[in-house]
Each structure stands twice: as structure tokens, then as C-alpha cells.
Amino acid sequence: MNEELGEIKASYGVWFRRRSKFPPSRVWRAISNADEVSRWMTYPARIDLRPGGEYFVDFSRTDEGALDGIISHLEPGRRLLFVWGTSTVEWVLEPDGTGTKYLFAHHGQYPRPIADEEGLAAGWHSWLDDLDYVIEHGTASPDAQRHDRWLALKPSYRSSIESVISLDVPARS
């Protein structure tokens, strides 16, 4: 019998509960149609909307690789869940009067040995801020505005992450 104990690692998640002024059918289209995802995330996307289909966003222009996901659960108009590496990304939409209440969650993210770990949460926050703007105007807010918002959010997320997990690298300013 091998007496070596297994290694236990902490992971974290980020959850957003938001409301859109648009109906669930419109929000659903914005998160499940590749052209629409490309608009609010501002990166090229491919989506094969079926269980086992791809949910891909290409971040290569920023040297961040890709969000190369596989759809694992689909309830059209209501719930979308995809696996991204060792984590999952989930959307749950509910009608709220003439609008939509939604939950966005990124579960099981393992801390990476990088100085900007908080950038992941700040990035999702920025993109979700842009979601209604893109639905209404057809285009994302200006790059500089989105980047400034991301930078402004990072310190708060750094504090939140550090309260949950230990990061072994200093934050970049």
C-alpha cells in the first residue's frame, strides 16, 4: 500500500447576479450566438450550441490563449454550462418582468502563478457590464473605457481572492 497522501489544492469561483433590461430570449441570443459573443467580449468566437459542442473565444491577439470550452449542459433560453479546462462557466437566465435576472458563475478556477490572477474576475465583470450596452448599441464600449474599468476593478478582486486563497506572487500595479 502506498502511504503517500494525495495532494489537495484550493480552487475558487466568481459569481455575478445581474439584471438585464432585455428579455431572456434576447440575453440568451447574446450569450449563445458566436457573432454576438464576439461583440461583447470583443474577441472572435465560435459556438456549436449543443451538448458536446464547442464554446470557443480566441484571445490570441492579447497572448492570453483561448477560452476553449465544451458545452456540457444546455437548456435553451434558460441555462448554458460549458467546461473550460478544469473549470466550468455557467449562465442561468430567469424572466424578471420585462427583463432578465441572470446568474453568471465561473466555478473551479485554480489559482495560477501569475501576478494578475484577479484579472480573470475583473475581466468577467467588465464584459458583463458591457452586455446590455452591446445588446442596445450593437457594439462594445470603447476599448480604452473597458480597459480602464478592468484596471479599476482589479484591486478589489485582488483583495477578494487573497481572502479566499493564498497567492504566491505579488500583484502588478
Buried (B, 14 or more C-beta within 10 A) or exposed (E): EEEEEEEEEEEBBBEBEBEBBBBBEBBBBBBBBBEBBBBBBBBBBBBEBEEEBBBBBBBEEEEBEBBBBBBBEBEEBBBBBBBBEEBBBBBBBEEBEEBBBBBBBBBBBEBEEEBBBBBBBBBBBBBBBBBBBBBEEEEBBEEEBBEEBBEEBBEEBBEBBEEEBEBEEEBEE
